[in-house]
Amino acid sequence: TLLTAWSGEPFPYRGRTVRVTPRPYTRPHPMLLVGGSSRAAARRAARLGLPLFPSAHLPELEAYYHQQ
């Protein structure tokens, strides 16, 4: 993933071991948001520890995100 690439550590990609340098200046990485209006987007954001940026005000989706 992009987060893995930004870690500065080697990681496997398409059968090769690669390292992305230089690392981003901001730590632990540049701000990323997960956008969407589905439960799948909320689960992805929660799994990655990233903020959810819904495309509309959806209180039930926000509650679901916080439960994950």
Distance bins in CASP14 RR format, pairs under 12 A and 6 or more apart:
PFRMAT RR
TARGET T0000
AUTHOR 0000-0000-0000
RMODE 2
METHOD distances of the structure
MODEL  1
1 7 0 0 0 0 1 0 0 0 0 0 0
1 11 0 0 0 0 1 0 0 0 0 0 0
1 12 0 0 0 0 0 1 0 0 0 0 0
1 13 0 0 0 0 0 1 0 0 0 0 0
1 20 0 0 0 0 0 1 0 0 0 0 0
1 29 0 0 0 0 0 1 0 0 0 0 0
1 32 0 0 0 0 0 1 0 0 0 0 0
1 44 0 0 0 0 0 1 0 0 0 0 0
1 47 0 0 0 0 0 1 0 0 0 0 0
1 48 1 0 0 1 0 0 0 0 0 0 0
1 49 0 0 0 0 0 1 0 0 0 0 0
1 50 0 0 0 0 0 1 0 0 0 0 0
2 8 0 0 0 0 0 1 0 0 0 0 0
2 11 0 0 0 0 0 1 0 0 0 0 0
2 13 0 0 0 0 0 1 0 0 0 0 0
2 20 0 0 0 0 1 0 0 0 0 0 0
2 24 0 0 0 0 0 1 0 0 0 0 0
2 29 1 0 0 1 0 0 0 0 0 0 0
2 30 0 0 0 0 1 0 0 0 0 0 0
2 32 1 0 0 1 0 0 0 0 0 0 0
2 34 0 0 0 0 0 1 0 0 0 0 0
2 48 0 0 0 0 1 0 0 0 0 0 0
2 50 0 0 0 0 0 1 0 0 0 0 0
3 9 0 0 0 0 0 1 0 0 0 0 0
3 11 0 0 0 0 0 1 0 0 0 0 0
3 20 0 0 0 0 0 1 0 0 0 0 0
3 23 0 0 0 0 0 1 0 0 0 0 0
3 24 0 0 0 0 0 1 0 0 0 0 0
3 28 0 0 0 0 1 0 0 0 0 0 0
3 29 1 0 1 0 0 0 0 0 0 0 0
3 30 0 0 0 0 0 1 0 0 0 0 0
3 31 0 0 0 0 0 1 0 0 0 0 0
3 32 1 0 0 1 0 0 0 0 0 0 0
3 34 0 0 0 0 0 1 0 0 0 0 0
3 47 0 0 0 0 0 1 0 0 0 0 0
3 48 1 0 0 1 0 0 0 0 0 0 0
3 49 0 0 0 0 1 0 0 0 0 0 0
3 50 0 0 0 0 1 0 0 0 0 0 0
4 10 0 0 0 0 1 0 0 0 0 0 0
4 11 1 0 1 0 0 0 0 0 0 0 0
4 12 0 0 0 0 1 0 0 0 0 0 0
4 13 0 0 0 0 1 0 0 0 0 0 0
4 17 0 0 0 0 0 1 0 0 0 0 0
4 18 0 0 0 0 0 1 0 0 0 0 0
4 19 0 0 0 0 0 1 0 0 0 0 0
4 20 0 0 0 0 1 0 0 0 0 0 0
4 23 0 0 0 0 0 1 0 0 0 0 0
4 28 0 0 0 0 0 1 0 0 0 0 0
4 29 0 0 0 0 1 0 0 0 0 0 0
4 48 0 0 0 0 0 1 0 0 0 0 0
5 11 1 0 0 1 0 0 0 0 0 0 0
5 12 0 0 0 0 0 1 0 0 0 0 0
5 13 0 0 0 0 1 0 0 0 0 0 0
5 18 1 0 0 1 0 0 0 0 0 0 0
5 19 0 0 0 0 1 0 0 0 0 0 0
5 20 1 0 1 0 0 0 0 0 0 0 0
5 21 0 0 0 0 0 1 0 0 0 0 0
5 22 0 0 0 0 0 1 0 0 0 0 0
5 23 0 0 0 0 1 0 0 0 0 0 0
5 24 0 0 0 0 1 0 0 0 0 0 0
5 29 0 0 0 0 1 0 0 0 0 0 0
5 30 0 0 0 0 0 1 0 0 0 0 0
6 19 0 0 0 0 0 1 0 0 0 0 0
6 20 1 0 0 1 0 0 0 0 0 0 0
6 21 0 0 0 0 0 1 0 0 0 0 0
6 22 0 0 0 0 0 1 0 0 0 0 0
6 23 1 0 0 1 0 0 0 0 0 0 0
6 24 1 0 1 0 0 0 0 0 0 0 0
6 25 0 0 0 0 0 1 0 0 0 0 0
6 26 0 0 0 0 1 0 0 0 0 0 0
6 27 0 0 0 0 1 0 0 0 0 0 0
6 28 1 0 0 1 0 0 0 0 0 0 0
6 29 1 0 1 0 0 0 0 0 0 0 0
6 30 1 0 0 1 0 0 0 0 0 0 0
6 31 0 0 0 0 0 1 0 0 0 0 0
6 32 0 0 0 0 1 0 0 0 0 0 0
7 18 0 0 0 0 0 1 0 0 0 0 0
7 19 0 0 0 0 1 0 0 0 0 0 0
7 20 0 0 0 0 1 0 0 0 0 0 0
7 21 0 0 0 0 0 1 0 0 0 0 0
7 23 1 0 0 1 0 0 0 0 0 0 0
7 24 0 0 0 0 1 0 0 0 0 0 0
7 27 0 0 0 0 0 1 0 0 0 0 0
7 28 1 0 0 1 0 0 0 0 0 0 0
7 29 1 0 0 1 0 0 0 0 0 0 0
8 18 0 0 0 0 0 1 0 0 0 0 0
8 19 1 0 1 0 0 0 0 0 0 0 0
8 20 1 0 0 1 0 0 0 0 0 0 0
8 21 1 0 0 1 0 0 0 0 0 0 0
8 22 0 0 0 0 1 0 0 0 0 0 0
8 23 1 0 1 0 0 0 0 0 0 0 0
8 24 0 0 0 0 1 0 0 0 0 0 0
8 27 0 0 0 0 0 1 0 0 0 0 0
8 28 0 0 0 0 0 1 0 0 0 0 0
8 29 0 0 0 0 0 1 0 0 0 0 0
9 17 0 0 0 0 0 1 0 0 0 0 0
9 18 0 0 0 0 0 1 0 0 0 0 0
9 19 1 0 0 1 0 0 0 0 0 0 0
9 20 0 0 0 0 1 0 0 0 0 0 0
9 21 0 0 0 0 0 1 0 0 0 0 0
9 23 0 0 0 0 1 0 0 0 0 0 0
10 16 0 0 0 0 1 0 0 0 0 0 0
10 17 1 0 1 0 0 0 0 0 0 0 0
10 18 1 0 0 1 0 0 0 0 0 0 0
10 19 1 0 1 0 0 0 0 0 0 0 0
10 20 0 0 0 0 1 0 0 0 0 0 0
10 21 0 0 0 0 0 1 0 0 0 0 0
11 17 1 0 0 1 0 0 0 0 0 0 0
11 18 1 0 0 1 0 0 0 0 0 0 0
11 19 1 0 0 1 0 0 0 0 0 0 0
11 20 0 0 0 0 1 0 0 0 0 0 0
12 18 1 0 0 1 0 0 0 0 0 0 0
12 19 0 0 0 0 0 1 0 0 0 0 0
13 19 0 0 0 0 1 0 0 0 0 0 0
13 20 0 0 0 0 1 0 0 0 0 0 0
20 29 0 0 0 0 0 1 0 0 0 0 0
23 29 0 0 0 0 1 0 0 0 0 0 0
23 30 0 0 0 0 0 1 0 0 0 0 0
24 30 1 0 1 0 0 0 0 0 0 0 0
24 31 0 0 0 0 0 1 0 0 0 0 0
24 32 0 0 0 0 0 1 0 0 0 0 0
26 32 0 0 0 0 0 1 0 0 0 0 0
28 49 0 0 0 0 0 1 0 0 0 0 0
28 50 0 0 0 0 0 1 0 0 0 0 0
29 48 0 0 0 0 0 1 0 0 0 0 0
29 49 0 0 0 0 0 1 0 0 0 0 0
29 50 0 0 0 0 1 0 0 0 0 0 0
30 50 0 0 0 0 0 1 0 0 0 0 0
31 50 0 0 0 0 1 0 0 0 0 0 0
31 51 0 0 0 0 1 0 0 0 0 0 0
31 53 0 0 0 0 0 1 0 0 0 0 0
32 44 0 0 0 0 0 1 0 0 0 0 0
32 45 0 0 0 0 1 0 0 0 0 0 0
32 48 0 0 0 0 1 0 0 0 0 0 0
32 49 0 0 0 0 1 0 0 0 0 0 0
32 50 1 0 1 0 0 0 0 0 0 0 0
32 51 0 0 0 0 1 0 0 0 0 0 0
32 52 0 0 0 0 0 1 0 0 0 0 0
32 53 0 0 0 0 1 0 0 0 0 0 0
33 41 0 0 0 0 0 1 0 0 0 0 0
33 44 0 0 0 0 0 1 0 0 0 0 0
33 45 1 0 0 1 0 0 0 0 0 0 0
33 48 0 0 0 0 0 1 0 0 0 0 0
33 49 0 0 0 0 0 1 0 0 0 0 0
33 50 1 0 0 1 0 0 0 0 0 0 0
33 51 1 0 1 0 0 0 0 0 0 0 0
33 52 1 0 0 1 0 0 0 0 0 0 0
33 53 1 0 1 0 0 0 0 0 0 0 0
33 54 0 0 0 0 0 1 0 0 0 0 0
33 55 0 0 0 0 0 1 0 0 0 0 0
34 40 0 0 0 0 0 1 0 0 0 0 0
34 41 1 0 1 0 0 0 0 0 0 0 0
34 42 0 0 0 0 1 0 0 0 0 0 0
34 43 0 0 0 0 1 0 0 0 0 0 0
34 44 1 0 1 0 0 0 0 0 0 0 0
34 45 1 1 0 0 0 0 0 0 0 0 0
34 46 0 0 0 0 1 0 0 0 0 0 0
34 47 0 0 0 0 1 0 0 0 0 0 0
34 48 1 0 0 1 0 0 0 0 0 0 0
34 49 0 0 0 0 1 0 0 0 0 0 0
34 50 1 0 1 0 0 0 0 0 0 0 0
34 51 1 0 0 1 0 0 0 0 0 0 0
34 52 1 0 1 0 0 0 0 0 0 0 0
34 53 1 0 0 1 0 0 0 0 0 0 0
34 54 0 0 0 0 1 0 0 0 0 0 0
34 55 0 0 0 0 0 1 0 0 0 0 0
34 61 0 0 0 0 0 1 0 0 0 0 0
34 65 0 0 0 0 1 0 0 0 0 0 0
34 68 0 0 0 0 0 1 0 0 0 0 0
35 41 1 0 1 0 0 0 0 0 0 0 0
35 42 0 0 0 0 1 0 0 0 0 0 0
35 44 0 0 0 0 1 0 0 0 0 0 0
35 45 1 0 0 1 0 0 0 0 0 0 0
35 48 0 0 0 0 0 1 0 0 0 0 0
35 50 0 0 0 0 1 0 0 0 0 0 0
35 51 0 0 0 0 1 0 0 0 0 0 0
35 52 1 0 0 1 0 0 0 0 0 0 0
35 53 1 0 1 0 0 0 0 0 0 0 0
35 54 1 0 0 1 0 0 0 0 0 0 0
35 55 1 0 0 1 0 0 0 0 0 0 0
35 56 0 0 0 0 0 1 0 0 0 0 0
35 58 0 0 0 0 0 1 0 0 0 0 0
35 61 0 0 0 0 0 1 0 0 0 0 0
35 65 0 0 0 0 0 1 0 0 0 0 0
36 42 0 0 0 0 1 0 0 0 0 0 0
36 43 0 0 0 0 0 1 0 0 0 0 0
36 44 0 0 0 0 1 0 0 0 0 0 0
36 45 0 0 0 0 1 0 0 0 0 0 0
36 50 0 0 0 0 0 1 0 0 0 0 0
36 51 0 0 0 0 0 1 0 0 0 0 0
36 52 1 0 0 1 0 0 0 0 0 0 0
36 53 1 0 0 1 0 0 0 0 0 0 0
36 54 1 0 1 0 0 0 0 0 0 0 0
36 55 1 0 1 0 0 0 0 0 0 0 0
36 56 0 0 0 0 1 0 0 0 0 0 0
36 58 0 0 0 0 1 0 0 0 0 0 0
36 61 0 0 0 0 1 0 0 0 0 0 0
36 62 0 0 0 0 0 1 0 0 0 0 0
36 65 0 0 0 0 0 1 0 0 0 0 0
37 45 0 0 0 0 0 1 0 0 0 0 0
37 52 0 0 0 0 1 0 0 0 0 0 0
37 53 0 0 0 0 1 0 0 0 0 0 0
37 54 1 0 1 0 0 0 0 0 0 0 0
37 55 1 0 1 0 0 0 0 0 0 0 0
37 56 1 0 1 0 0 0 0 0 0 0 0
37 57 0 0 0 0 1 0 0 0 0 0 0
37 58 1 0 0 1 0 0 0 0 0 0 0
37 60 0 0 0 0 0 1 0 0 0 0 0
37 61 1 0 0 1 0 0 0 0 0 0 0
37 62 0 0 0 0 0 1 0 0 0 0 0
37 64 0 0 0 0 0 1 0 0 0 0 0
37 65 0 0 0 0 0 1 0 0 0 0 0
38 44 0 0 0 0 1 0 0 0 0 0 0
38 45 0 0 0 0 0 1 0 0 0 0 0
38 52 0 0 0 0 0 1 0 0 0 0 0
38 54 0 0 0 0 1 0 0 0 0 0 0
38 55 0 0 0 0 1 0 0 0 0 0 0
38 56 0 0 0 0 0 1 0 0 0 0 0
38 58 0 0 0 0 1 0 0 0 0 0 0
38 60 0 0 0 0 0 1 0 0 0 0 0
38 61 1 0 0 1 0 0 0 0 0 0 0
38 64 0 0 0 0 1 0 0 0 0 0 0
38 65 0 0 0 0 0 1 0 0 0 0 0
39 45 0 0 0 0 0 1 0 0 0 0 0
39 46 0 0 0 0 0 1 0 0 0 0 0
39 52 0 0 0 0 0 1 0 0 0 0 0
39 54 0 0 0 0 0 1 0 0 0 0 0
39 58 0 0 0 0 0 1 0 0 0 0 0
39 60 0 0 0 0 1 0 0 0 0 0 0
39 61 1 0 0 1 0 0 0 0 0 0 0
39 62 0 0 0 0 0 1 0 0 0 0 0
39 63 0 0 0 0 0 1 0 0 0 0 0
39 64 1 0 1 0 0 0 0 0 0 0 0
39 65 0 0 0 0 1 0 0 0 0 0 0
39 67 0 0 0 0 0 1 0 0 0 0 0
39 68 0 0 0 0 1 0 0 0 0 0 0
40 46 0 0 0 0 0 1 0 0 0 0 0
40 47 0 0 0 0 0 1 0 0 0 0 0
40 52 0 0 0 0 0 1 0 0 0 0 0
40 61 0 0 0 0 0 1 0 0 0 0 0
40 64 0 0 0 0 0 1 0 0 0 0 0
40 65 0 0 0 0 0 1 0 0 0 0 0
40 68 0 0 0 0 0 1 0 0 0 0 0
41 47 0 0 0 0 0 1 0 0 0 0 0
41 48 0 0 0 0 0 1 0 0 0 0 0
41 50 0 0 0 0 0 1 0 0 0 0 0
41 51 0 0 0 0 0 1 0 0 0 0 0
41 52 1 0 0 1 0 0 0 0 0 0 0
41 53 0 0 0 0 1 0 0 0 0 0 0
41 54 1 0 0 1 0 0 0 0 0 0 0
41 55 0 0 0 0 1 0 0 0 0 0 0
41 56 0 0 0 0 0 1 0 0 0 0 0
41 58 0 0 0 0 0 1 0 0 0 0 0
41 61 0 0 0 0 1 0 0 0 0 0 0
41 62 0 0 0 0 0 1 0 0 0 0 0
41 64 0 0 0 0 0 1 0 0 0 0 0
41 65 0 0 0 0 1 0 0 0 0 0 0
41 68 0 0 0 0 0 1 0 0 0 0 0
42 48 0 0 0 0 0 1 0 0 0 0 0
42 49 0 0 0 0 0 1 0 0 0 0 0
42 50 0 0 0 0 0 1 0 0 0 0 0
42 51 0 0 0 0 0 1 0 0 0 0 0
42 52 1 0 1 0 0 0 0 0 0 0 0
42 53 0 0 0 0 0 1 0 0 0 0 0
42 54 0 0 0 0 1 0 0 0 0 0 0
42 55 0 0 0 0 0 1 0 0 0 0 0
42 58 0 0 0 0 1 0 0 0 0 0 0
42 60 0 0 0 0 1 0 0 0 0 0 0
42 61 1 0 1 0 0 0 0 0 0 0 0
42 62 0 0 0 0 1 0 0 0 0 0 0
42 63 0 0 0 0 1 0 0 0 0 0 0
42 64 1 0 1 0 0 0 0 0 0 0 0
42 65 1 0 1 0 0 0 0 0 0 0 0
42 66 0 0 0 0 1 0 0 0 0 0 0
42 67 0 0 0 0 1 0 0 0 0 0 0
42 68 1 0 0 1 0 0 0 0 0 0 0
43 49 0 0 0 0 0 1 0 0 0 0 0
43 50 0 0 0 0 0 1 0 0 0 0 0
43 52 0 0 0 0 1 0 0 0 0 0 0
43 61 0 0 0 0 0 1 0 0 0 0 0
43 64 0 0 0 0 1 0 0 0 0 0 0
43 65 0 0 0 0 1 0 0 0 0 0 0
43 66 0 0 0 0 0 1 0 0 0 0 0
43 67 0 0 0 0 0 1 0 0 0 0 0
43 68 1 0 1 0 0 0 0 0 0 0 0
44 50 0 0 0 0 1 0 0 0 0 0 0
44 51 0 0 0 0 0 1 0 0 0 0 0
44 52 0 0 0 0 1 0 0 0 0 0 0
44 53 0 0 0 0 0 1 0 0 0 0 0
44 65 0 0 0 0 1 0 0 0 0 0 0
44 68 0 0 0 0 1 0 0 0 0 0 0
45 51 1 0 0 1 0 0 0 0 0 0 0
45 52 1 0 1 0 0 0 0 0 0 0 0
45 53 0 0 0 0 1 0 0 0 0 0 0
45 54 0 0 0 0 1 0 0 0 0 0 0
45 61 0 0 0 0 0 1 0 0 0 0 0
45 62 0 0 0 0 0 1 0 0 0 0 0
45 64 0 0 0 0 0 1 0 0 0 0 0
45 65 1 0 0 1 0 0 0 0 0 0 0
45 66 0 0 0 0 0 1 0 0 0 0 0
45 68 0 0 0 0 1 0 0 0 0 0 0
46 52 1 0 0 1 0 0 0 0 0 0 0
46 61 0 0 0 0 0 1 0 0 0 0 0
46 62 0 0 0 0 0 1 0 0 0 0 0
46 63 0 0 0 0 0 1 0 0 0 0 0
46 64 0 0 0 0 1 0 0 0 0 0 0
46 65 1 0 1 0 0 0 0 0 0 0 0
46 66 0 0 0 0 1 0 0 0 0 0 0
46 67 0 0 0 0 1 0 0 0 0 0 0
46 68 1 1 0 0 0 0 0 0 0 0 0
47 65 0 0 0 0 0 1 0 0 0 0 0
47 68 1 0 0 1 0 0 0 0 0 0 0
48 65 0 0 0 0 0 1 0 0 0 0 0
48 68 0 0 0 0 0 1 0 0 0 0 0
49 65 0 0 0 0 0 1 0 0 0 0 0
49 68 0 0 0 0 1 0 0 0 0 0 0
50 65 0 0 0 0 0 1 0 0 0 0 0
50 68 0 0 0 0 0 1 0 0 0 0 0
51 62 0 0 0 0 0 1 0 0 0 0 0
51 65 0 0 0 0 1 0 0 0 0 0 0
51 66 0 0 0 0 0 1 0 0 0 0 0
52 58 0 0 0 0 1 0 0 0 0 0 0
52 61 1 0 0 1 0 0 0 0 0 0 0
52 62 1 0 0 1 0 0 0 0 0 0 0
52 63 0 0 0 0 0 1 0 0 0 0 0
52 64 0 0 0 0 1 0 0 0 0 0 0
52 65 1 0 1 0 0 0 0 0 0 0 0
52 66 0 0 0 0 1 0 0 0 0 0 0
52 68 0 0 0 0 1 0 0 0 0 0 0
53 61 0 0 0 0 0 1 0 0 0 0 0
53 62 0 0 0 0 0 1 0 0 0 0 0
53 65 0 0 0 0 0 1 0 0 0 0 0
54 60 0 0 0 0 0 1 0 0 0 0 0
54 61 1 0 1 0 0 0 0 0 0 0 0
54 62 1 0 0 1 0 0 0 0 0 0 0
54 63 0 0 0 0 0 1 0 0 0 0 0
54 64 0 0 0 0 0 1 0 0 0 0 0
54 65 0 0 0 0 1 0 0 0 0 0 0
55 61 0 0 0 0 1 0 0 0 0 0 0
56 62 0 0 0 0 0 1 0 0 0 0 0
58 64 0 0 0 0 1 0 0 0 0 0 0
58 65 0 0 0 0 1 0 0 0 0 0 0
59 65 0 0 0 0 0 1 0 0 0 0 0
59 66 0 0 0 0 0 1 0 0 0 0 0
60 66 0 0 0 0 0 1 0 0 0 0 0
60 67 0 0 0 0 0 1 0 0 0 0 0
61 67 0 0 0 0 0 1 0 0 0 0 0
61 68 0 0 0 0 0 1 0 0 0 0 0
62 68 0 0 0 0 0 1 0 0 0 0 0
END
